Amino acid sequence: MANEDAPPADEENTLLELLDRLLNAGVVLCGDVVVSVADIELLYLRLQLTLSSVETARRAGWFVPSVSSCHSQLESQHV
């Protein structure tokens, strides 16, 4: 009995290929968030989300912290 909810194998491969291409190339999403009450802006955020593989980020020269450097920063803050 085949699972009717499962996507066909071709669609699954296509999704994996798309994800692989996006991570290899990198994707940047930008947006603005405004919180207002009675037409008075209380909070304005400009957001930028970068999605890529660690290898792509290092190749592009973006700062990619290692796990050990993050751990040492956390330890120094709690001293």
N, C-alpha and C positions, 0 to 999 in steps of 0.2 A: 504494500500500500504506500503510495507516494504522498508526501506532505503537500497539501494544496496551498498552504501559506508560504512555502519556501519559494524564493525567486528562481527562475531558470538559471542554469549554470552560466550561460552567456552574460546575463545581467550581473551576476556576482563577480565574474572576472572583470567586467567593465568597471564596476565600482572600485575594485581593488586597484586596477590600472589608473583610474582617475585619482584616487588617494595617493598612489605612488608618485604620480606626476606633480600633484599639488605640493607634496612634501619636498620633492626634489627641486622644484622651482621656487617655492615659497609663496605665501599669499599674505597680503596686507589688507585688513578691513578697517575702515575708518567710519566713525560716526559721532554724533552729538547727542547728549542726553540733557534735557532741560526739565527741571522740577519747578512748577509754579503753582501758586495759589492765588485765586482772584486776579489773574493777569499780572501778578508780581513774581518775577523770576527769583526763586530762592537758591537754586543750585544749577550750575551749568558745568557739564563735563564734556571735554573733547577726548574721545577714546581712539586708540589705535591698537589693533590686535594683529600680531604677526604670528603666522603659523608656518613652521618649516621644520625640517629635520635638523638635528644638531650639526650634522656634517655640512649642510647647506648654510646654516647660520655662521659657522666658523669660516667657511669659504668666502662668505660675503663680508666678513670682518665685524659681525655683530658680537657683542659680549655674550658669551654663554658660560655661566658659572658652573663649576664642577660641583658634585655632591659634597666633596670634602671642604671646599671653600664656603659653601652655604652652612655646613655644620659648624665650622670654626667661627663664622660670624654670629651664629645663634648662641654659641657658648660664651663669646665675649660680651654679648648683650645681657646675659643672665648672671654675670659675675658681680 
